[in-house]
């Protein structure tokens, strides 16, 4: 067999599989290498895949009886927490019920495996059904470089050659550094640890507790006490018969405050409101992994060079401006755009950086980089101490005053707010936060 491929994809996560789908549909000969036993076997993350790119890759996915997704989101909630209270902004709308869904909850070990199956179906229908492969349980040790151009990969003693390489290796981007697109490890102050438990219920109990109908679902983000004073926030997503409950917490801040991910998660679960929410559930999975903070300063100096492109978390593509945690959708779009660039390169017979730079141009013109660039102030603001301590404490304190009914004369709301501000912040600090918020959002 001729071992020269049009493209080798390193990584069978969402970015790599999205790229593979596009390559297969364009009759490209490619090799996708995944170090896990199967696509998704080493991916412990999960959450909401936002947007409509999944419908582009798998048209009508919502009609499949046993698709790779758990529930569609039609209920959004943002919750501020202090030690004893929560104050939520809650939004539910039937417009979210329209297909294709604007957000679906996924468990990555299941979803990635399902999506890999869809890619294999496309391979089987392509002109290179016997020459394109998804190869699992293989670790890539090195990207082969000749004259500073990627020409293939080495795994153990074997070498595989290709006109191009897509690196979709994830946040631990060793190969990205090896090819010279990132100088060193990303500093800990720009990285977070994601900690998650999957908690199982009887499906009817789960649906009744979270007011779910059919396959509708809820996403809930938490700000404040969820991380016990550490930079970050919490989340809760409803799956078919489980919930995903967890945190993202700043690595540097945890180290300086001498707190472990497990301790912070237990504090979160011990909150009286969370205790009520998760009552009766059985923990069936615990996982932790490193994620980017969304600060674009951690991105590699460039996302391409001769013969190679970076997609997904290998490029530190992540976005959290307060509305949602976005990572999987950015990975999927970057994989699509990367593969489309490789298709153009094949047509031109030019895999040099001159063609590869069109990937960066396409990414810059897409919502991915436009949102990352436009909302950097919001990212920085969300990671400021005021947003995970003072603001949630103030909001919850006001909520306790406002919703408590005593047999005493009731104060005006403005008096209650004034008292809460004096206890937890100052008018000047709130003006500064309001100005930052108006500017960043």
VENJOWO-V776384 format. One line per field, one symbol per residue. ss: DSSP state (h for helix, s for strand, l for the rest). phi: phi as a letter, one per 30 degrees, with the letter a starting at -180 (. if undefined). psi: psi as a letter, one per 30 degrees, with the letter a starting at -180 (. if undefined). A space follows every 50 residues. Layout:
ss->???
phi->???
psi->???
This chain:
ss->lllsslsssslllhhhhhhhhhhhhllllssssslllllllllllsssss llhhhhhlllhhhlllllllsssssssssssllllssssssslhhhhlll llssssshhhhhhhhhhhhhhhhhhlllllllsssslllllsssssllss sssssllsssssllsssllllllhhhhhlllllllllhhhssssssssss llhhhhhhhllllllssssssssshhhllllssssssslllsssssssss hhhhhhllllhhhhhhhhhllhhhhhhhlllssssssssssslllhhhll lllssllssslhhhhlllssllllsslhhhhhhhhhhhhhhhhhhhhhll llhhhhhhhhhhhhhlhhhhhhhhlhhhhhhhllhhhhhhhhhhhhhhhh hhhlllllllllhhhhhhhhhhhhllhhhhhhhhhhhhhhl
phi->.dcdcdacccjcdddddddddddddchccbbccbdddaejdcccdalccc icdddddbeieddddbddccbcdbbcbcbcbbdbbbbccbbbadddddcd ddabdbcdddddddddddddddedcddcdcbcbcccibcdcacdbbhibd blbbbiccbbcadabccbdjdddddedddjcbdaddeddcbbccbbcccc bdeddddddchcbicdbbcbcbbjdechicekacabbccebbbcbabbbd ddddddchbceddddddedddeddeddceidcdcababadbddjddddde dacaaeibbcbiddchdabbcjcadcbdddddddddddddddddddddib cddddddddddddddddedddeddcdddddddcdeddcbddddddddddd ddcdccdbedddeddedddddddbaaddddddddddddddc
psi->kjgjlekkkjkhaeeeeeeeeeeefghkjlkkkkflelkffgjfllbkjl agfefeeikgeffkeilfldlkkgjkkkkkkafflkjkjkkkkffffkkk kfkkkljeeeeeeeeeeeeeeeefflfhfgfkkjklhkkkfkkkkkhgkk galkjbgkkkllflkjjhfafiieeeeefgfkeakkkffgllkkkkkkkk lkeeeeeeeghkjbgllkkjkkkbfeghfkkalllkkkaeglljkalkkk eeeeeeghkleeeeeeeeffkeeeeeegkflkkfkklklkllffjfffkl flglajgklklbffghjkkjgfeljkeeeeeeeeeeeeeeeeeeeeefhj glfeefffeeeeeeflfdfeeeefgeeeeeefgleefgdeeeeeeeeeee eefkjlhlkklleeeeeeeeeeefbleeeeeeeeeeeeef.
